[in-house]
Amino acid sequence: MPKPQRKPQEIAAAKETILAHAVQLIIQEGYHGFSMRKLASRLGIAAKTIYNYFKNKDELYLVILTKGFELLYSQFRDAYHSRHNPLERIDAMAETYLDFGLQENSFYNLMFTWHVPKYNDYRGTMMEPAARRELEMALKVADFFVQAIQECGDKDSLIPEEKARFLMIAFWTQMHGYIAGYNNTLLNYMHENPIALKEKILVLMKDNFRKELKGLGCAKVYPIKTGIQKEKDC
């Protein structure tokens, strides 16, 4: 008798299990040390079983990256809608990003820190469509932050896209530096308790962001001193 067809829920659950173990194996072995054979051994199944769900190592890796950016986008969206004031939305998204980088460090290292294949490495190959989906999701995350920054302009006009994108990049590099330094333990050699610096770093970044907005002519932006205080709309 032919084998009964698996239900969509069963297939989805099997894929999630494979992805979860693949992330941990990549963290242990590095991208280049990761293989489908090692993953199968970890799962206690035959390697050919994994190929029923994923074409090859590259597709599995790209699905992991895409999943990571989908998770970050979802958390950004929740943070954005948790506030009404544009500046407070940026505050919430910045806090969300730092928490994601520290708590989801397995995803984060693959997405932002490690030297691993990117879209251009797959152009012209059979994996280009999967790589394009991952790139589009990553850019969707960045564009969402840019949009939130643009909305911090005056009521009658958004901050120009080019300037908002620059602020996003400047903001991101500060946050990424702290996350990478914490995750790779480098900050442990510079400070006795680097996680205790998170709130101070957030306040500093938010204050710098408000100063940049004032420079763009948003007159009703006030720099914060400690913690998050109520802001007037621009």
C-alpha contacts under 8 A as a table, 3 or more apart, distances in Angstrom:
res1	aa1	res2	aa2	distance
6	R	10	E	6.25
6	R	11	I	6.60
7	K	10	E	5.22
7	K	11	I	6.41
8	P	11	I	5.08
8	P	12	A	6.09
9	Q	12	A	5.09
9	Q	13	A	6.08
10	E	13	A	5.08
10	E	14	A	6.14
11	I	14	A	5.13
11	I	15	K	6.21
12	A	15	K	5.12
12	A	16	E	6.22
13	A	16	E	5.08
13	A	17	T	6.28
14	A	17	T	5.16
14	A	18	I	6.28
15	K	18	I	5.09
15	K	19	L	6.08
15	K	53	Y	6.68
16	E	19	L	5.06
16	E	20	A	6.06
17	T	20	A	5.21
17	T	21	H	6.37
18	I	21	H	5.39
18	I	22	A	5.99
18	I	43	L	7.67
18	I	50	I	7.65
19	L	22	A	4.91
19	L	23	V	6.17
19	L	60	L	7.40
19	L	64	I	6.62
20	A	23	V	5.41
20	A	24	Q	6.69
21	H	24	Q	5.25
21	H	25	L	6.14
21	H	39	L	7.21
21	H	42	R	7.58
21	H	43	L	7.44
22	A	25	L	5.05
22	A	26	I	6.06
22	A	39	L	6.35
23	V	26	I	5.24
23	V	27	I	6.28
23	V	64	I	7.24
23	V	106	S	6.80
23	V	107	F	7.39
24	Q	27	I	5.10
24	Q	28	Q	6.30
24	Q	106	S	7.23
25	L	28	Q	5.04
25	L	29	E	5.90
25	L	30	G	7.68
25	L	34	F	6.66
25	L	39	L	7.00
26	I	29	E	5.16
26	I	30	G	4.83
26	I	31	Y	5.42
26	I	33	G	7.44
26	I	34	F	5.55
27	I	30	G	5.49
27	I	31	Y	7.70
27	I	106	S	6.52
29	E	32	H	7.46
29	E	33	G	4.85
29	E	34	F	5.65
30	G	33	G	5.23
30	G	34	F	6.17
31	Y	34	F	5.30
31	Y	116	V	6.83
32	H	35	S	7.95
34	F	38	K	6.90
34	F	39	L	7.63
35	S	38	K	5.30
35	S	39	L	6.28
35	S	57	K	6.70
36	M	39	L	4.94
36	M	40	A	6.04
36	M	47	A	6.19
36	M	50	I	7.49
36	M	56	N	7.67
36	M	57	K	6.28
37	R	40	A	5.12
37	R	41	S	6.27
37	R	47	A	5.45
38	K	41	S	5.08
38	K	42	R	6.23
39	L	42	R	5.05
39	L	43	L	6.24
39	L	47	A	7.67
40	A	43	L	5.04
40	A	44	G	5.91
40	A	45	I	5.17
40	A	46	A	5.72
40	A	47	A	4.93
40	A	50	I	7.13
41	S	44	G	4.98
41	S	45	I	6.33
41	S	46	A	7.44
41	S	47	A	7.75
42	R	45	I	7.93
45	I	49	T	6.84
46	A	49	T	5.48
46	A	50	I	7.48
47	A	50	I	5.58
47	A	51	Y	7.05
48	K	51	Y	5.16
48	K	52	N	6.94
49	T	52	N	5.39
49	T	53	Y	7.55
50	I	53	Y	5.54
50	I	54	F	6.23
51	Y	54	F	4.92
51	Y	55	K	5.47
51	Y	56	N	6.66
52	N	55	K	7.50
54	F	57	K	7.68
54	F	59	E	6.30
54	F	60	L	5.98
55	K	59	E	6.18
55	K	60	L	7.65
56	N	59	E	5.51
56	N	60	L	6.46
57	K	60	L	5.17
57	K	61	Y	6.13
58	D	61	Y	5.02
58	D	62	L	6.09
58	D	127	M	7.37
59	E	62	L	5.09
59	E	63	V	6.09
59	E	127	M	6.88
59	E	130	A	6.81
60	L	63	V	5.18
60	L	64	I	6.31
61	Y	64	I	5.13
61	Y	65	L	6.41
62	L	65	L	5.06
62	L	66	T	6.10
62	L	130	A	6.58
62	L	131	A	6.26
62	L	134	E	6.45
63	V	66	T	5.03
63	V	67	K	6.00
63	V	130	A	7.65
63	V	134	E	7.40
64	I	67	K	5.08
64	I	68	G	6.23
64	I	107	F	7.86
65	L	68	G	5.06
65	L	69	F	6.41
65	L	107	F	7.31
65	L	110	L	7.09
65	L	111	M	6.11
65	L	134	E	6.48
66	T	69	F	5.24
66	T	70	E	6.13
66	T	133	R	7.23
66	T	134	E	4.64
66	T	135	L	7.92
66	T	137	M	6.45
66	T	138	A	7.51
67	K	70	E	5.02
67	K	71	L	6.17
68	G	71	L	5.16
68	G	72	L	6.32
68	G	107	F	5.71
68	G	108	Y	7.53
68	G	111	M	7.20
69	F	72	L	5.01
69	F	73	Y	5.99
69	F	111	M	7.72
69	F	134	E	7.84
69	F	137	M	6.06
69	F	138	A	5.66
69	F	141	V	6.99
70	E	73	Y	5.08
70	E	74	S	6.14
70	E	137	M	6.68
71	L	74	S	5.17
71	L	75	Q	6.33
72	L	75	Q	5.14
72	L	76	F	6.09
72	L	97	Y	7.63
72	L	100	F	7.14
72	L	141	V	7.30
73	Y	76	F	4.98
73	Y	77	R	6.10
73	Y	140	K	7.64
73	Y	141	V	5.36
74	S	77	R	5.12
74	S	78	D	6.31
75	Q	78	D	5.12
75	Q	79	A	6.18
75	Q	96	T	6.86
76	F	79	A	5.07
76	F	80	Y	6.03
76	F	93	M	5.66
76	F	96	T	6.71
76	F	97	Y	7.65
76	F	141	V	7.89
77	R	80	Y	5.05
77	R	81	H	6.24
78	D	81	H	5.33
78	D	82	S	6.13
79	A	82	S	5.11
79	A	83	R	7.16
79	A	89	R	6.78
79	A	92	A	5.39
79	A	93	M	5.52
79	A	96	T	6.89
80	Y	83	R	6.04
80	Y	89	R	5.07
80	Y	90	I	7.51
80	Y	92	A	6.83
80	Y	93	M	6.44
80	Y	148	A	7.85
81	H	84	H	7.14
81	H	89	R	7.60
82	S	89	R	7.46
82	S	92	A	7.88
83	R	86	P	7.58
83	R	88	E	6.14
83	R	89	R	5.37
83	R	92	A	7.67
84	H	88	E	7.27
84	H	89	R	6.92
85	N	88	E	5.25
85	N	89	R	6.27
85	N	231	E	7.57
85	N	232	K	7.87
85	N	233	D	6.31
86	P	89	R	5.02
86	P	90	I	6.56
86	P	148	A	6.91
86	P	149	I	7.68
86	P	151	E	6.09
86	P	152	C	5.22
86	P	233	D	7.29
87	L	90	I	5.17
87	L	91	D	6.37
87	L	152	C	6.08
87	L	231	E	7.26
87	L	233	D	7.82
88	E	91	D	4.82
88	E	92	A	6.14
88	E	231	E	7.58
89	R	92	A	5.08
89	R	93	M	6.12
89	R	148	A	7.23
90	I	93	M	5.06
90	I	94	A	6.01
90	I	145	F	7.95
90	I	148	A	6.68
90	I	149	I	6.97
91	D	94	A	5.21
91	D	95	E	6.27
91	D	206	K	6.84
92	A	95	E	5.18
92	A	96	T	6.10
93	M	96	T	4.91
93	M	97	Y	6.09
93	M	145	F	7.90
94	A	97	Y	5.11
94	A	98	L	6.36
94	A	202	L	7.52
95	E	98	L	5.29
95	E	99	D	6.18
95	E	202	L	7.27
96	T	99	D	5.14
96	T	100	F	6.03
97	Y	100	F	5.06
97	Y	101	G	6.20
97	Y	175	M	7.87
98	L	101	G	5.15
98	L	102	L	6.25
98	L	175	M	6.64
98	L	179	I	6.81
99	D	102	L	5.21
99	D	103	Q	5.75
99	D	104	E	7.82
100	F	103	Q	5.27
100	F	104	E	5.22
100	F	105	N	7.30
100	F	108	Y	7.52
101	G	104	E	5.59
101	G	105	N	5.34
101	G	108	Y	5.49
101	G	179	I	5.92
102	L	105	N	5.39
102	L	179	I	6.33
102	L	182	Y	7.76
102	L	183	N	6.91
104	E	107	F	5.64
104	E	108	Y	6.08
105	N	108	Y	4.70
105	N	109	N	5.84
105	N	183	N	7.00
106	S	109	N	5.64
106	S	110	L	6.76
107	F	110	L	5.41
107	F	111	M	6.10
108	Y	111	M	4.98
108	Y	112	F	5.81
108	Y	113	T	7.06
109	N	112	F	5.51
109	N	113	T	4.63
109	N	114	W	5.72
109	N	180	A	7.92
110	L	113	T	6.12
110	L	114	W	5.57
110	L	116	V	7.27
111	M	114	W	7.46
113	T	180	A	6.96
117	P	120	N	7.99
117	P	121	D	5.85
117	P	122	Y	7.83
118	K	121	D	5.49
118	K	122	Y	7.14
118	K	131	A	7.45
119	Y	122	Y	5.43
119	Y	123	R	6.58
119	Y	128	E	7.24
119	Y	131	A	5.24
119	Y	132	R	6.44
119	Y	134	E	7.95
119	Y	135	L	6.48
120	N	123	R	5.24
122	Y	125	T	5.48
122	Y	126	M	7.78
122	Y	127	M	5.94
122	Y	128	E	5.07
122	Y	131	A	6.59
123	R	127	M	7.73
123	R	128	E	5.20
124	G	128	E	6.41
125	T	128	E	5.52
126	M	129	P	7.33
127	M	130	A	5.46
127	M	131	A	6.19
128	E	131	A	4.95
128	E	132	R	5.96
129	P	132	R	5.02
129	P	133	R	6.36
130	A	133	R	5.18
130	A	134	E	6.45
131	A	134	E	5.11
131	A	135	L	6.18
132	R	135	L	4.97
132	R	136	E	6.02
133	R	136	E	5.17
133	R	137	M	6.27
134	E	137	M	5.22
134	E	138	A	6.25
135	L	138	A	5.04
135	L	139	L	6.14
136	E	139	L	5.14
136	E	140	K	6.03
137	M	140	K	4.95
137	M	141	V	6.51
138	A	141	V	5.31
138	A	142	A	6.62
139	L	142	A	4.98
139	L	143	D	5.92
140	K	143	D	5.08
140	K	144	F	6.07
141	V	144	F	5.25
141	V	145	F	6.64
142	A	145	F	5.30
142	A	146	V	6.36
142	A	168	M	7.77
143	D	146	V	4.88
143	D	147	Q	6.09
144	F	147	Q	5.09
144	F	148	A	6.31
145	F	148	A	5.10
145	F	149	I	6.28
145	F	168	M	6.67
146	V	149	I	5.09
146	V	150	Q	6.19
146	V	161	E	7.33
146	V	164	A	5.60
146	V	165	R	5.50
146	V	168	M	5.99
147	Q	150	Q	5.06
147	Q	151	E	6.41
147	Q	164	A	7.76
148	A	151	E	5.28
148	A	152	C	6.97
149	I	152	C	5.36
149	I	153	G	7.77
149	I	159	I	7.36
149	I	164	A	5.78
149	I	167	L	7.80
149	I	168	M	7.43
150	Q	153	G	5.98
150	Q	158	L	5.10
150	Q	159	I	4.43
150	Q	160	P	6.71
150	Q	161	E	6.74
150	Q	164	A	5.68
151	E	154	D	7.94
151	E	158	L	5.54
151	E	159	I	6.79
152	C	158	L	7.14
152	C	159	I	7.00
152	C	213	L	7.84
152	C	234	C	6.47
153	G	157	S	6.23
153	G	158	L	4.93
153	G	159	I	4.97
153	G	213	L	7.64
153	G	218	C	6.17
153	G	234	C	6.07
154	D	157	S	5.43
154	D	158	L	6.55
154	D	159	I	7.80
154	D	218	C	6.06
154	D	234	C	4.88
155	K	158	L	7.53
155	K	234	C	6.21
159	I	163	K	6.88
159	I	164	A	6.20
160	P	163	K	5.50
160	P	164	A	6.15
161	E	164	A	5.01
161	E	165	R	6.00
162	E	165	R	5.19
162	E	166	F	6.34
163	K	166	F	5.08
163	K	167	L	6.29
164	A	167	L	5.09
164	A	168	M	6.17
165	R	168	M	4.94
165	R	169	I	6.24
166	F	169	I	5.15
166	F	170	A	6.15
167	L	170	A	5.01
167	L	171	F	5.90
167	L	209	F	7.75
168	M	171	F	5.07
168	M	172	W	5.94
169	I	172	W	5.03
169	I	173	T	6.11
170	A	173	T	5.39
170	A	174	Q	6.59
171	F	174	Q	5.47
171	F	175	M	6.50
171	F	205	M	7.15
171	F	209	F	7.68
172	W	175	M	5.14
172	W	176	H	5.86
173	T	176	H	5.04
173	T	177	G	6.00
174	Q	177	G	5.30
174	Q	178	Y	6.66
174	Q	205	M	7.60
175	M	178	Y	5.41
175	M	179	I	6.28
176	H	179	I	5.06
176	H	180	A	5.89
177	G	180	A	5.33
177	G	181	G	6.03
178	Y	181	G	5.15
178	Y	182	Y	6.09
179	I	182	Y	5.16
179	I	183	N	5.99
180	A	183	N	5.13
180	A	184	N	6.02
181	G	184	N	5.50
181	G	185	T	6.03
181	G	186	L	5.13
181	G	187	L	5.28
182	Y	185	T	5.06
182	Y	186	L	6.38
182	Y	187	L	5.48
182	Y	188	N	7.39
182	Y	194	P	6.92
182	Y	195	I	7.53
183	N	186	L	7.84
184	N	187	L	7.91
185	T	188	N	5.30
185	T	189	Y	7.57
186	L	189	Y	5.76
186	L	190	M	7.23
187	L	190	M	5.00
187	L	191	H	6.02
187	L	194	P	6.09
188	N	191	H	5.42
188	N	192	E	6.11
188	N	193	N	6.98
188	N	194	P	6.35
189	Y	192	E	7.43
191	H	194	P	5.54
193	N	196	A	5.67
193	N	197	L	7.49
194	P	197	L	5.36
194	P	198	K	7.46
195	I	198	K	5.60
196	A	199	E	7.05
197	L	200	K	5.34
197	L	201	I	6.05
198	K	201	I	5.19
198	K	202	L	6.18
199	E	202	L	5.01
199	E	203	V	6.23
199	E	227	G	7.77
200	K	203	V	5.12
200	K	204	L	6.18
201	I	204	L	5.05
201	I	205	M	6.13
202	L	205	M	5.16
202	L	206	K	6.09
203	V	206	K	5.13
203	V	207	D	6.04
203	V	224	I	7.15
203	V	225	K	7.43
203	V	226	T	6.54
203	V	227	G	6.24
203	V	228	I	7.55
204	L	207	D	5.13
204	L	208	N	6.15
205	M	208	N	5.10
205	M	209	F	6.05
206	K	209	F	4.98
206	K	210	R	6.25
206	K	223	P	7.80
206	K	224	I	7.31
207	D	210	R	5.19
207	D	211	K	6.34
207	D	223	P	4.97
207	D	224	I	5.42
207	D	225	K	7.46
208	N	211	K	5.07
208	N	212	E	6.29
208	N	223	P	7.68
209	F	212	E	5.11
209	F	213	L	6.32
210	R	213	L	4.98
210	R	214	K	6.23
210	R	221	V	6.11
210	R	222	Y	6.62
210	R	223	P	5.61
211	K	214	K	5.07
211	K	215	G	6.31
211	K	221	V	7.86
211	K	222	Y	7.89
211	K	223	P	6.54
212	E	215	G	5.01
212	E	216	L	6.52
213	L	216	L	5.01
213	L	217	G	6.67
213	L	218	C	5.65
213	L	221	V	7.14
214	K	217	G	5.11
214	K	218	C	4.77
214	K	219	A	5.72
214	K	220	K	7.78
214	K	221	V	6.23
215	G	218	C	7.20
218	C	221	V	6.15
218	C	234	C	6.09
219	A	234	C	7.17
220	K	232	K	6.48
220	K	233	D	6.98
220	K	234	C	5.36
221	V	231	E	7.19
221	V	232	K	7.01
221	V	233	D	7.76
221	V	234	C	6.49
222	Y	231	E	7.20
224	I	227	G	7.21
224	I	228	I	6.79
224	I	229	Q	6.79
226	T	229	Q	7.96
